[in-house]
Amino acid sequence: MDALKVSAAEFQRNIGRYQDLALTQPVAVTRNGRERTVLISTEEYARLKRRDREVLGLDDFTEDDLAALKASRPPAEAAAFNHELKR
């Protein structure tokens, strides 16, 4: 869904209007013609936060964790996706 674009000055003059619109679509606030911030509903924000993922590096794992990862094997059903691998 494309965001409705509005200048910062327009946003300030009619903040209530844009808060209402943000309940149904993102509102991108621009400054000097560039998008700077986006206003979204709290429901959309909560949905996005639920999708957050933590990225770990190898240093974050114990030796036991790494050994378990090395020993793991995909289930037989995963073979259906082998064609997606670049060889």
C-alpha positions as CSV (number, residue, x, y, z in Angstrom):
1,M,0.0,0.0,0.0
2,D,1.4,3.4,-1.0
3,A,1.6,6.0,1.7
4,L,-0.2,9.3,1.4
5,K,2.5,12.0,1.2
6,V,2.0,15.3,3.0
7,S,4.4,18.1,3.8
8,A,5.4,18.7,7.4
9,A,3.7,22.1,7.3
10,E,0.4,20.6,6.0
11,F,0.7,17.8,8.6
12,Q,1.1,20.4,11.4
13,R,-1.9,22.4,10.2
14,N,-4.2,19.3,10.0
15,I,-2.7,16.8,12.4
16,G,-6.1,15.4,13.5
17,R,-7.1,14.7,9.9
18,Y,-3.8,12.8,9.2
19,Q,-4.1,10.9,12.4
20,D,-7.5,9.7,11.3
21,L,-6.2,8.8,7.8
22,A,-3.3,6.9,9.3
23,L,-5.8,4.4,10.8
24,T,-6.5,3.1,7.3
25,Q,-3.3,4.0,5.4
26,P,0.3,5.1,6.1
27,V,0.9,8.8,6.0
28,A,4.4,9.9,4.9
29,V,5.4,13.3,6.2
30,T,7.9,15.0,3.9
31,R,10.4,17.7,4.5
32,N,12.0,19.5,1.6
33,G,10.3,17.0,-0.7
34,R,11.8,14.0,1.0
35,E,10.0,11.4,3.1
36,R,11.2,11.8,6.7
37,T,8.6,9.9,8.9
38,V,5.6,7.7,8.5
39,L,2.5,7.8,10.7
40,I,0.8,4.4,11.0
41,S,-2.0,3.1,13.3
42,T,-1.1,1.4,16.6
43,E,-2.5,-1.8,15.3
44,E,-0.2,-1.8,12.3
45,Y,2.8,-0.9,14.5
46,A,2.0,-3.8,16.8
47,R,1.7,-6.1,13.8
48,L,5.1,-5.0,12.6
49,K,6.7,-5.4,16.1
50,R,5.4,-8.9,16.3
51,R,7.4,-9.7,13.1
52,D,10.7,-8.3,14.5
53,R,13.4,-10.8,14.6
54,E,16.6,-10.8,16.5
55,V,19.7,-11.3,14.5
56,L,22.5,-13.3,16.1
57,G,26.1,-13.7,15.1
58,L,28.2,-16.9,15.6
59,D,29.7,-15.3,18.7
60,D,26.3,-15.4,20.4
61,F,26.1,-19.2,20.3
62,T,27.8,-21.6,22.7
63,E,29.9,-24.5,21.4
64,D,27.0,-26.9,22.1
65,D,24.7,-24.7,20.1
66,L,27.0,-24.7,17.1
67,A,27.5,-28.5,17.4
68,A,23.8,-29.0,17.4
69,L,23.4,-26.8,14.3
70,K,26.1,-28.7,12.5
71,A,24.5,-32.0,13.4
72,S,21.0,-31.0,12.4
73,R,19.4,-32.2,9.2
74,P,16.3,-30.9,7.4
75,P,13.1,-33.0,7.4
76,A,12.4,-35.1,4.3
77,E,9.6,-32.7,3.3
78,A,12.2,-30.0,2.7
79,A,13.5,-31.8,-0.3
80,A,10.6,-30.4,-2.3
81,F,12.4,-27.0,-2.2
82,N,15.8,-28.2,-3.4
83,H,15.2,-26.7,-6.8
84,E,15.3,-23.3,-5.2
85,L,19.0,-23.7,-4.2
86,K,21.7,-22.4,-6.4
87,R,24.3,-25.0,-7.1
